[in-house]
Amino acid sequence: MPAQRRGAPGLAHFNTAPDDFAEAVLLACCGSRRWAQRMGAHRPYPDLDALLAASDEAGYDLSPADLSEALADESSSGLHPGAPQAAQTALSAAHAAYESRFGHAFVICLDGYRPEEYLDQVLAGIRTRLAHEPDEERAVSAEELRGLARSRLAHVVANHPETDAAGASR
């Protein structure tokens, strides 16, 4: 079984880290304090699968206020500075339209896509989701947020034990 599935060094570090450090890492994965506190309180996790399952469960249990808090903590992602100006403009306009309609940043989990596909996926996602009713979009956003939390946790604990969810060194 790969190291990331059984007792990866990053998971051991996360399991034994001081509570304030673990909570900060968790808040970088999902901006709901209730979610982060719940995840931190259930340490230690025996393996990555258990951690990700707990993340999903805690994500499904977010109250509307918890979800609002988590969504308020998200920011719309931009392109790398070298991207063409037309792409930057299109992305900025799409994000502004989305945020104007729904009142929070557009969230999307891009796991499974190659980096060169990100822009197209984000623009297509925004285009599609702008047609949603607010309640439908809230449910979609919650699902995307759960995916992002899983991805960020996996990155932190399995791949980069000494970094936070944004990749910054501790």
C-alpha positions in Angstrom: 0.0 0.0 0.0 1.5 3.4 -0.9 2.9 5.5 1.9 0.2 8.1 1.5 -2.5 5.5 2.3 -0.8 4.0 5.4 0.7 6.3 8.0 2.3 8.8 5.7 4.9 11.1 7.5 2.6 14.0 6.8 -0.3 12.3 8.4 1.7 11.5 11.5 2.9 15.1 11.7 -0.7 16.3 11.3 -2.0 13.9 14.0 0.6 15.0 16.5 0.8 18.7 15.7 -0.3 21.2 18.3 -4.0 22.0 18.2 -3.6 25.6 17.0 -1.3 24.5 14.1 -3.7 21.7 13.1 -6.7 24.1 13.2 -4.8 26.6 11.1 -4.0 23.9 8.5 -7.6 22.7 8.6 -9.0 26.3 8.2 -6.8 26.7 5.1 -8.5 23.6 3.7 -12.1 24.7 4.5 -12.9 28.1 6.0 -15.6 26.8 8.4 -14.5 27.0 12.0 -16.9 24.3 13.0 -15.6 22.0 10.3 -12.0 22.6 11.3 -12.7 22.1 15.0 -14.6 18.9 14.3 -11.8 17.6 12.2 -9.1 18.6 14.7 -11.0 17.0 17.6 -11.1 13.6 15.9 -7.4 13.3 15.5 -5.5 11.0 15.3 -6.6 9.5 11.9 -5.2 6.1 11.1 -4.8 6.7 7.4 -5.5 9.2 4.6 -8.8 7.4 3.7 -10.1 7.9 7.2 -9.1 11.5 7.2 -10.8 12.1 3.9 -14.0 10.2 5.0 -14.1 12.4 8.1 -13.7 15.5 5.9 -16.7 14.4 3.8 -18.8 13.7 6.8 -18.0 17.0 8.4 -18.7 18.7 5.1 -22.1 17.2 4.7 -22.9 18.3 8.3 -22.2 22.0 7.6 -25.1 24.2 8.6 -26.2 27.0 6.2 -24.2 29.5 8.4 -21.1 27.2 8.4 -21.3 26.9 4.6 -21.6 30.7 4.3 -18.6 31.1 6.5 -16.6 28.7 4.4 -17.7 30.3 1.1 -16.8 33.7 2.5 -13.3 32.5 3.1 -12.8 31.4 -0.5 -11.4 33.7 -3.2 -11.8 33.6 -6.9 -8.6 32.1 -8.4 -6.8 33.9 -11.2 -4.5 32.8 -13.9 -0.7 32.8 -13.7 0.8 36.2 -14.4 2.0 35.2 -17.9 -1.4 34.2 -19.1 -2.8 36.2 -22.1 -4.6 39.4 -21.2 -7.7 38.3 -23.0 -7.9 35.2 -20.8 -7.3 37.3 -17.7 -10.1 39.7 -18.8 -12.6 36.8 -19.5 -11.9 35.1 -16.2 -12.2 38.4 -14.2 -15.5 39.2 -15.9 -16.9 35.7 -15.4 -15.9 35.7 -11.7 -17.5 39.2 -11.3 -20.8 38.0 -12.8 -20.9 34.9 -10.6 -20.1 36.8 -7.4 -22.7 39.5 -8.3 -25.4 36.8 -8.8 -24.5 34.6 -5.8 -22.7 36.8 -3.3 -19.6 34.6 -2.9 -16.6 33.4 -4.8 -16.9 30.7 -7.5 -15.6 27.4 -6.1 -14.7 24.4 -8.3 -12.6 21.4 -7.6 -10.4 20.7 -10.6 -9.0 17.4 -9.5 -8.8 15.1 -12.6 -8.0 18.0 -15.0 -4.7 19.0 -16.4 -3.5 22.5 -15.6 -3.9 23.5 -19.3 -7.6 22.6 -19.0 -8.3 24.7 -15.9 -9.3 27.9 -17.6 -11.8 26.2 -19.9 -13.3 24.2 -17.0 -13.7 27.3 -14.8 -15.2 29.4 -17.6 -17.6 26.5 -18.6 -18.4 26.0 -14.9 -19.3 29.6 -14.3 -21.3 29.8 -17.5 -23.3 26.7 -16.6 -23.8 27.6 -12.9 -24.9 31.2 -13.6 -28.1 29.6 -14.8 -28.8 27.9 -11.5 -31.3 29.1 -9.0 -29.6 30.2 -5.7 -30.6 27.1 -3.7 -29.3 24.8 -6.5 -26.1 26.7 -6.8 -25.6 26.6 -3.0 -25.8 22.8 -3.1 -23.4 22.7 -6.0 -21.0 25.0 -4.2 -21.2 22.9 -1.1 -20.2 19.8 -3.1 -17.3 21.6 -4.8 -16.2 22.9 -1.4 -16.1 19.3 -0.1 -14.0 18.3 -3.1 -11.6 21.2 -2.5 -11.3 20.4 1.2 -10.4 16.7 0.3 -7.9 17.8 -2.3 -6.3 20.4 0.0 -6.1 17.8 2.9 -4.6 15.2 0.7 -2.0 17.7 -0.6 -1.1 18.8 3.0 -1.0 15.5 4.7 0.1 13.1 2.0 2.5 15.2 -0.1 3.8 18.1 1.8 3.7 17.5 5.6 5.5 20.7 6.5 3.2 23.1 4.4 -0.2 24.5 4.7 -3.0 24.0 2.2 -1.8 26.9 0.1 1.6 25.4 -0.1 3.4 27.8 2.1 6.2 26.4 4.3 5.5 26.2 8.0 
